[in-house]
Amino acid sequence: MIDGDGSTFISRTDGDDVRPVQLDGGALASSGPRYVFERVLGRGGMGEVRLCKDERVGREVALKVMGPELSNEAATARFLREARVQGQLEHPSVVPVYDLGIEAGAPFFTMKRVRGQTLLEILTLVDRDPATEKTFNRRRLLAAFSQVCLAVDFAHSRGVLHRDLKPANVMLGAFGEVHVLDWGLARVQGTDEGALGGSSAQAAGTLAGEVMGTPGYLAPEQARGDVTALSPATDVYALGAMLFELLTRESFNPGSGTTERLRLTLSGFEVRPSVRFPHREVPPELEAIIVAATALSPHERTRSARAVSDAVERYLDGDRDQQRRSAAAQVLVESATRRLELAALGSTPARAEAMREVTRALGLVPDHPAALVLLGRLLTELPTSLPPEAEAEMEQAQARARGGAARTAAVRYASWLAFVPLVWLMGVRSWPLALAELSLLGCALAVALVLRRKETLSQAASLTMLALSSGALAVLTFLAGPFVLVPALAATNTLFFASDLKAPLRPLAMAAGLAAVLVPYVLELTGLVAPSWSVSAAGITLLPRMAAFEGWPAQLVFALGSLAAVLTPTLLVGRLRDSLSAAQRQLFLQAWHVKQLSVRADQVR
């Protein structure tokens, strides 16, 4: 079958034409030609199409090469434009371009060799060949036509107009393939094709010069040669003409020649199949699609090729089925609305059932406006209390967070124990106090190491670590008094546990932190223990009892302790802030998705 350029790269699929996969391709580094000529598939105004074998991949390809008689700048530019436009329209229904290059001074490009029958061949045979009629019934042809519309709509979304849509440029394969052929007249909107228009001879039936396309399928603005007026509606007109011929097996334009067809295109003619060919019994829904797509004014036509496809699909799906689905969805929405009102009174099961009914309604009618609005309400109008299942999940998540806190606590307590060698270098004055401090820290570290292996952690386990660490801080006051180092460490320790404990237990964390500082101070005030500091006109004097303040070890202990007091809360609060930011990001992301439901509902309305 000849395409719009007068060259062919398709063939009818039969048992001899479908070849098994072969793995004996040529070597990648071979010095021989990549494309080995087999035979000529066709010749046309822009050159020749050859069947070649790609020696690297081992497949047959169609190689289109520009004829030597067209070796001028305009023809070359148009040839390259066809290859690039077709190659960049990456869609299953657009024949893919594999390669573009120059051989012996002539530009060429290779593409998939497609097999099957053109829609024109099928429409010609369907009335007189029972086998063809059985294979290509109306439903299958309409489904294929819908795919053509989507391919054209894809091209429009990329800013490309086909400008030569007709049954001869649509091919159906034996395995469900649908291809839109011949993009040689395609126009990229917003570009000036100038000298590219009509510089070469066109195939039979395709006009050259300012009016480009095939008479009988041209839209009025295209027939006038008004390039600036071309738009996606131009291709929509051709799709309407194709649908007419698909349903009637007759020519859309009743003119007998090119001149008469152009005249009728500009003046208008009867496009209703029910009037011209009533014996074809074209359904009124499909006739309405033809009438809307072929209006004389582009502003009055169906708004897009996708809209044509959608209209055909609605017919295929069946209006009755759609009405039943819409009615069932409406019943579910009304029931969900009543349940949501009950949920506002505190009924958790009613809210869950409302959510299920709304999702079922959207499953029946994805664009149901009331269902979308109700789903938005369900996602934004949240109950004041958590359902039991959600409460249990949140408790589990908090327990996992406490498990992570145990791992952090183990690192903190290990860093505290790192000071023990320095205290020993300072000179131990009271071994009982030093051993008490070491024991409490060791126990806290041991508990944290044991608990860090667990995925979740109970509140009691957190309180155990709080008690041990606070006791260690209280004993540490015997090193330099209750008001040096210990308050900063106690503040960090309190902050650490308060961030993981539930609100009712947070006062215990604060009490433990205060006790670590105040209990030793009160014991000193009451005289139950010897004072660790004194105040006089000369200043404040520290009276160490656990270790001596001598030499560089003492200075290092105070320096590192001060640094830890600054860095630890900074890192801790930073971690909390990161967690909060992640939660906020998740919340705003969910809110954005919910907002899209409202926007979508407004669009559907």
Buried (B, 14 or more C-beta within 10 A) or exposed (E): BBBBBBBBBBBEBEEEEEEEEEEEBBEEEEEEEBBEEEEEBBBBBBBBBBBBBBBEEEBBBBBBBBBEEBEEEBBBBBBBBBBBBBBEBEBEBBBBBBBBEEEEEBBBBBBBBBBBBBBBBBBBBBEEEEEBBEBBEBEEBBBBBBBBBBBBBBBBBEEBBBBBBBBBBBBBBBEEBBBBBBBBBBBBEEEEBEEBBBBBBBBEBBBBEEBBBBBBBBBBBBBBBEBEBBBBBBBBBBBBBBBBBBBBBEBBBEBEEBEEBBEBBEEEBEBBBEEBBEEEEBEEEBBBBBBBBBBBEBEEBBEBBBBBBBBBBBBEEEEEEEEEBBEBBBEBBBBBBEBBEBBEEEBBEBBBBBBEBBBBBBEBBEEBBBBBBBBBBBBEEEEEEBEEEEEEEEEEEBBBBBBBBBBBBBEBBBEBBEBBEBBEBBBBBBEEBBEBBBBBBBBBBEBBBEBBEBEBBEBEBBBBBBBBBBBBBBBBBBBBBBBBBBBBBBBBBBBBBBBBBEEEBBEBBEBBBBBBBBBBBEBBEEEEBEBBBEEEEEEEEBBBBBBBBEEEBBEBBBEBBEEBBEEBBEEBEEBEEEEEEEEEEEEEEEEEEBEEBBEBBEEBE
